[in-house]
Each structure stands twice: as C-alpha cells, then as structure tokens.
Amino acid sequence: QVQLVESGGGLVEAGGSLRLSCVVSGFASIDFNKAVLGWFRQAPGKERELVATIASSSNTNYEDSVKGRFTISRDNSKKTVYLQMNNLKPEDTAVYYCNIRSRNQYWGLGTQVTVSS
C-alpha cells in the first residue's frame, strides 16, 4: 500500500521560512527513482494548484508565483521529497499536498501552512 506522509507545516510570519518533507512508503525503489514528485496546494475556496515538480532527472518546474522563493528537491535513498519555502507571503497560506506519479498517481493527506502578515 502506497502512503505519502507530509510534515513540516505550521504558522510562520511573512518573510519567514518552512521546509516541508514527504516520505513515500510502499513504492519499490526502482519505481520511486523514475517517478515524478510534486507539491500542490489548495487555499480555502480555491482549486488545488501545482506548486513545483521534480523529475527523475532532477529537472524542476515551478509555478510562477513561487519561482526564486521555493526549492523542490528529492532524496531517492530516503524516498523523500522536500519543499524549501523562503520569503513566505500570506498568499502562500494553504494546505500543501505531496504527489507521486509513476504508472499511477498518489496523494498525501496534506500539511497546513499558514503565513501571517
């Protein structure tokens, strides 16, 4: 059974930083290494949106509003994906979800990030 467990969310003041982690279990290493990993977020009353993705080649893609502030990375040996978030803004407030795409797609339950002004 595939499970994704996010951690690292919380309350932070504008301009602060947080580092999200997502540990994936139930995935064979060979499949994890080939998978595309991503972070999405959903703010109240809004649709879930892509924040960042990282491919098996470590190529990354970012939503425009987070470019230069957020960094996605992966550690295949730990089956973990990270999201370093710097210079956080109130509009970054949302539930952040981890995602893995291989033959199928799986989601974590999310971690709340709240940025106060």
C-alpha positions in Angstrom: 0.0 0.0 0.0 1.4 3.3 -1.1 1.5 6.0 1.6 2.7 9.6 1.4 3.2 11.4 4.8 3.9 15.1 4.8 5.4 17.1 7.6 6.9 20.5 8.3 3.9 22.7 8.0 3.0 25.3 10.6 2.4 29.0 11.3 5.1 31.5 10.3 5.3 35.2 9.9 5.6 36.8 6.4 9.2 36.7 5.3 9.8 33.5 7.2 10.8 30.0 6.0 9.5 26.5 6.3 10.8 23.2 4.9 8.2 20.6 4.0 9.1 16.9 3.8 7.1 14.0 2.3 8.2 10.4 2.9 6.8 7.8 0.5 6.4 4.2 1.5 5.1 1.1 -0.4 6.9 2.1 -3.5 9.7 0.0 -4.9 13.0 1.9 -5.2 13.3 1.4 -8.9 9.8 2.8 -9.4 10.4 5.7 -7.0 13.6 6.7 -8.8 11.7 7.0 -12.1 8.7 8.8 -10.7 7.8 12.5 -10.9 7.4 14.0 -7.5 5.4 17.2 -6.8 3.9 19.6 -4.3 0.5 21.1 -4.8 -1.5 23.4 -2.6 -5.1 24.3 -2.0 -6.2 27.5 -0.3 -9.8 27.9 1.1 -12.3 28.4 -1.7 -9.8 27.7 -4.4 -8.8 24.8 -6.6 -5.8 22.7 -5.9 -2.8 24.1 -7.9 0.6 22.9 -8.8 3.5 24.4 -6.8 6.5 22.5 -8.0 7.6 19.2 -9.6 10.9 17.3 -9.9 11.5 14.6 -12.4 13.7 11.6 -12.2 16.4 13.6 -14.0 16.1 16.2 -11.2 14.7 18.7 -13.7 12.3 21.0 -11.8 9.3 23.1 -12.7 7.7 25.9 -10.6 4.5 27.9 -10.5 5.4 31.5 -11.4 4.5 33.0 -8.0 7.0 30.8 -6.1 9.9 31.0 -8.5 13.0 32.2 -6.7 11.4 31.6 -3.3 10.7 27.8 -3.2 13.0 24.9 -4.0 12.0 21.4 -4.6 14.4 18.5 -4.1 14.4 14.8 -3.7 16.4 12.1 -1.9 15.9 8.8 -3.6 17.7 6.9 -0.9 15.2 8.1 1.6 12.2 8.1 -0.8 11.6 11.6 0.3 10.7 14.9 -1.5 11.3 18.3 0.1 10.0 21.8 -0.5 12.1 24.6 1.0 10.0 27.7 1.2 11.6 31.1 1.8 10.3 34.6 2.0 6.8 33.3 2.6 3.8 35.5 1.9 0.3 35.5 3.3 -0.9 34.3 -0.1 1.1 31.1 0.3 -1.3 30.1 3.0 -2.8 26.7 2.0 -2.8 23.0 2.6 0.2 21.6 0.9 0.0 18.1 -0.7 2.7 15.8 -1.8 2.2 13.9 -5.1 3.9 11.0 -6.8 3.3 10.0 -10.4 4.5 6.7 -11.9 2.2 4.2 -13.6 -0.4 5.6 -11.1 -0.8 8.8 -9.1 -0.9 9.0 -5.3 -1.5 11.9 -2.8 -0.7 12.6 0.8 -3.2 13.9 3.3 -1.6 17.4 3.3 0.0 19.7 5.8 -1.3 23.2 6.7 0.9 26.2 6.0 -0.3 29.5 7.5 1.6 32.7 6.8 0.6 35.7 9.0 1.0 39.3 7.8 
